[in-house]
């Protein structure tokens, strides 16, 4: 009986050790840093006369890879990946739409602005396809790349007033994620300036 008892205690002890060992190799929860899209200096209000037009800025369409909070990166060739442990505060299309609305508001050329979440009437709508919102490596250094196919649509008739493709690249100062995020902010500011000038010029036509 004593022999069986000692054998049973040995089994229990071995089982406890095995459980402790299993617990020690369980994966640790990933630490995730969440990033806002950085904003540069607020641009000066445009001196041009205000346009008697209201504009709605829509969230651009994007592929499943880009319509995500993950920060996309192409380290080489056509392989797309994500920065580990880093996320945007919103999916990339929403981040870009909100940045554009802020920039249009600061510019002041349109009489009224809204976005597609607000469901209000507008004379014109800015829509588009977000083709790139990622970091791409060139000569061993990352660059923030944004490509947008934009269309300006007359809301009442859904007629396309004008369309244009925009592409901006902004080198990062470093390979670390915070520097890459700053490059995305600068690239977004560049895109906003180009898009505002183009949209205002098209909207001013009869």
Buried (B, 14 or more C-beta within 10 A) or exposed (E): EEEEEEEEEEEEEEEEEEEEEEEEEEEEEEEEEEBEBBBEEEBEEBEEEEBEBBBBBBBBBBBEBBBBBBBBBBEEEEEBBBBEEBBBEBBBBBBBBBBBBBBBEBBBBBEEBBBBEEEEEBBBBBBBBBBBBBBBBEEEEBBBBBBBBBBBBBBEEEEEBBEBEBBBBBBBEEEEBBBBBBBBBBBBBBBBBBBBBBBBEBBEEE
